[in-house]
């Protein structure tokens, strides 16, 4: 609350019964500088249907900490106290900062509730990894730090349509390079990060074109999605989608393709596997970053590395001619490739900014907010 007030926010607190066991209404009111609301059946408030007014006379509803119990109530539309009734009645953005034991966060029921809330449009900040209140317990479940939460609130309260009138081009997913009609060269990219960036850009008011390789994800709402298979098809679609103000190249494009794909299925023979001759695919990022005409104002590359992550990203930034590289470690142990979380570093000519592990949707929100600021 203090960090939000420092940023000019008016904070109107609702304190749950459980929350009041940790901090008193008097202390909360003193920090917020506002009345603290606690009771769903407060006669002084409910004669004016207070929980409805609380839910709507606001710009954003922040739930911090968000317990497993409260997330379950939100996901299932339960409203048995003032906080959950206000959450059910609000039509404003909702941001939650989960905090619970790591095993509770990992529980299948909690994961289902979180996924349902994400589908309903609820935004998340955290949880982080760290030590728990229980002795000897540590892991993923610690509430995000106050400054992280304040930054997430700022991002959501940025002027509506912070990319309004802007055109954003994004690539996502893998490419499939044919060997024959049934076999391809591919990689493990799920496309989830690129699709999340496209959705975040659309929410920020941009006109978004997403060029997607083969993925199992639905097309993001409010986004023009162009489906391609190969690197050459992706380059043609990207060039056809120009001009753009921002171009984000999150796709994992195959570096090579078979020089001559067979028109028929290559059969297994006694002579062993066939010899394949490879040629390089076009470098989509460098092609667009080094354009003389129609170059986007911001060209963003991704560097998925398994060793020397920052060093390789810096080299890529210079060699490709882009403005920023989003670097991450995709070693199998990280679970990032195909997973639902990402841990990235933003590499520019002026330095490196590293972010803690976040859901890919939260990485997308923060990245779009950052690019919006860079564009301004």
Residue pairs with C-beta under 8 A, 6 or more apart in sequence:
1 11
1 13
1 28
1 31
1 32
2 31
2 146
3 146
3 147
3 149
3 150
4 11
4 150
4 153
5 11
5 31
5 32
5 33
6 150
7 150
7 153
7 154
9 153
9 157
10 34
11 32
11 33
11 34
12 32
12 34
12 35
12 37
12 54
12 58
13 28
13 29
13 32
13 34
13 36
13 37
14 36
14 37
14 38
14 54
14 82
14 83
14 86
15 23
15 25
15 28
15 36
15 37
15 38
16 38
16 70
16 81
16 82
16 83
17 38
17 81
18 67
20 38
25 36
25 38
28 36
29 35
29 36
37 45
37 50
37 54
37 82
38 82
39 45
39 82
40 46
40 51
40 80
40 81
40 82
40 85
42 50
42 82
45 51
51 82
51 85
51 86
51 89
52 89
54 82
54 86
55 61
55 85
55 86
55 87
55 88
55 89
55 90
55 91
55 92
56 89
56 90
56 91
56 92
58 90
58 92
59 92
59 93
59 157
60 92
60 93
60 94
60 95
60 153
60 156
60 157
61 86
61 87
61 90
61 92
61 93
61 94
61 95
62 94
62 95
62 96
62 97
62 149
62 153
63 70
63 74
63 83
63 87
63 94
63 95
63 96
63 97
64 96
64 97
64 99
64 143
64 149
65 97
65 98
65 99
65 143
66 96
66 97
66 98
66 99
67 98
67 99
67 100
68 98
68 100
68 104
68 105
68 107
68 110
68 113
70 83
70 84
71 96
71 98
71 110
71 113
71 114
71 117
72 78
72 109
72 110
72 113
73 79
73 80
73 84
74 84
74 87
74 88
74 94
74 96
74 113
74 117
74 122
75 112
75 113
75 114
75 116
75 117
75 120
76 113
77 88
78 84
78 88
79 85
79 87
79 88
79 89
87 94
93 121
93 123
93 156
94 121
94 122
94 123
95 122
95 123
95 124
95 125
95 149
95 152
95 153
95 156
96 117
96 122
96 123
96 124
96 125
97 124
97 125
97 126
97 127
97 143
97 144
97 149
97 152
98 105
98 114
98 124
98 126
98 127
98 141
98 143
99 126
99 127
99 141
99 142
99 143
100 110
100 127
100 141
101 132
101 134
101 137
101 141
102 132
102 137
102 138
102 139
102 140
102 141
103 139
104 110
104 141
105 127
105 139
105 140
105 141
106 140
114 124
117 124
118 124
118 361
123 152
123 156
123 361
123 362
123 365
124 359
124 361
124 362
125 144
125 148
125 149
125 152
125 362
126 142
126 143
126 144
126 148
126 149
126 358
127 140
127 141
127 142
127 143
127 144
128 140
128 142
128 143
128 144
128 145
128 148
128 356
128 357
129 138
129 139
129 140
129 142
129 356
129 357
130 138
130 142
131 137
131 138
131 142
132 138
132 139
132 141
132 142
140 357
144 152
148 356
151 366
152 362
152 365
152 366
155 365
155 366
155 369
156 365
158 204
158 369
158 372
160 205
161 204
161 205
162 204
162 205
162 369
162 372
163 201
163 204
163 205
163 206
163 245
163 246
163 368
163 372
163 375
164 204
164 205
164 206
165 205
166 205
166 206
166 207
166 245
166 246
166 375
167 206
167 207
167 208
167 209
167 243
167 244
167 245
167 246
168 198
168 201
168 206
168 207
168 208
168 209
168 244
168 245
168 246
168 247
168 248
169 208
169 209
169 211
169 238
169 241
169 242
169 244
169 246
169 247
169 248
169 296
170 194
170 197
170 198
170 201
170 208
170 209
170 210
170 211
170 247
170 248
170 249
170 250
171 194
171 210
171 211
171 212
171 213
171 234
171 238
171 248
171 249
171 250
171 251
171 253
171 284
172 191
172 193
172 194
172 195
172 197
172 198
172 210
172 211
172 212
172 213
172 215
172 250
172 251
173 189
173 190
173 191
173 194
173 195
173 212
173 213
173 214
173 215
173 217
173 251
173 252
174 186
174 187
174 188
174 189
174 191
174 213
174 214
174 215
174 251
174 252
174 253
174 254
175 186
175 213
175 214
175 228
175 229
175 230
175 231
175 233
175 234
175 251
175 252
175 253
175 254
175 281
176 184
176 185
176 186
176 213
176 214
176 229
176 230
176 254
177 184
177 185
177 186
177 230
177 231
177 254
177 256
177 257
177 258
177 261
177 281
178 184
178 229
178 230
178 257
178 258
178 261
179 185
179 258
179 261
179 262
179 266
179 276
180 261
180 262
180 263
180 264
180 265
180 266
181 262
181 263
181 264
181 265
182 265
183 265
183 266
185 254
185 256
185 257
185 258
186 214
186 254
187 252
187 254
188 252
188 337
188 338
189 213
189 215
189 251
189 252
189 337
189 338
190 215
190 216
190 217
190 337
190 338
191 212
191 213
191 215
191 217
191 251
192 217
192 338
192 340
192 360
193 250
193 302
193 342
193 360
193 363
193 364
194 210
194 212
194 248
194 250
194 251
195 210
195 212
195 215
195 217
195 220
196 360
196 361
196 363
196 364
197 248
197 250
197 364
197 367
197 368
198 208
198 210
198 220
198 223
198 225
199 220
199 221
199 222
199 223
199 361
199 364
200 361
200 364
200 365
200 367
200 368
201 208
201 223
201 246
201 368
202 208
202 220
202 221
202 222
202 223
203 222
204 368
204 369
204 372
206 245
206 246
207 224
208 220
208 222
208 223
208 224
209 223
209 224
209 225
209 226
209 241
209 244
210 219
210 220
210 223
210 224
210 225
210 226
211 225
211 226
211 228
211 234
211 237
211 238
211 241
211 251
212 219
212 225
212 226
212 227
212 228
212 251
213 228
213 229
213 234
213 251
213 252
213 253
214 227
214 229
219 225
226 237
226 241
228 234
228 236
228 237
230 254
230 257
230 281
231 253
231 254
231 257
231 281
231 282
231 284
232 281
232 282
234 251
234 253
234 284
235 282
235 284
235 287
238 247
238 284
238 288
239 287
239 288
242 288
242 294
242 296
243 294
243 296
244 296
245 296
245 297
245 298
245 375
246 296
246 297
246 298
246 300
246 371
246 375
247 288
247 296
247 298
247 299
247 300
248 300
248 367
248 371
249 284
249 285
249 288
249 299
249 300
249 301
249 302
249 322
250 302
250 326
251 284
251 302
252 302
252 304
253 281
253 284
254 281
255 280
255 281
256 278
256 279
256 280
256 281
257 278
257 279
257 281
258 276
258 277
258 278
258 279
259 277
259 278
259 279
260 277
266 274
283 320
285 299
285 301
285 320
285 322
286 319
286 320
286 321
288 295
288 296
288 299
289 295
289 299
289 301
289 320
289 321
289 322
289 323
290 320
290 321
297 375
298 323
298 324
298 371
298 374
298 375
299 321
299 322
299 323
300 322
300 323
300 324
300 325
300 326
300 371
301 316
301 317
301 320
301 322
301 324
301 325
301 326
302 325
302 326
302 327
302 328
303 309
303 312
303 313
303 316
303 325
303 326
303 327
303 328
303 347
304 328
304 330
304 337
305 312
305 313
305 327
305 328
305 329
305 330
306 329
306 330
306 331
309 327
309 328
309 329
309 345
310 327
310 345
310 347
310 352
312 327
313 325
313 327
313 345
313 347
314 325
314 347
316 322
316 325
317 324
317 325
317 347
317 348
317 349
323 348
323 374
324 346
324 347
324 348
324 371
324 374
325 346
325 347
325 348
326 344
326 345
326 346
326 347
326 367
327 344
327 345
327 346
327 347
328 334
328 336
328 342
328 343
328 344
328 345
329 336
329 343
330 336
330 337
334 343
335 341
336 342
336 343
340 359
340 360
341 357
341 358
341 359
341 360
342 357
342 358
342 359
342 360
342 363
343 355
343 356
343 357
343 358
344 354
344 355
344 363
345 352
345 353
345 354
345 355
346 352
346 353
346 354
346 355
346 367
346 370
355 363
355 366
358 366
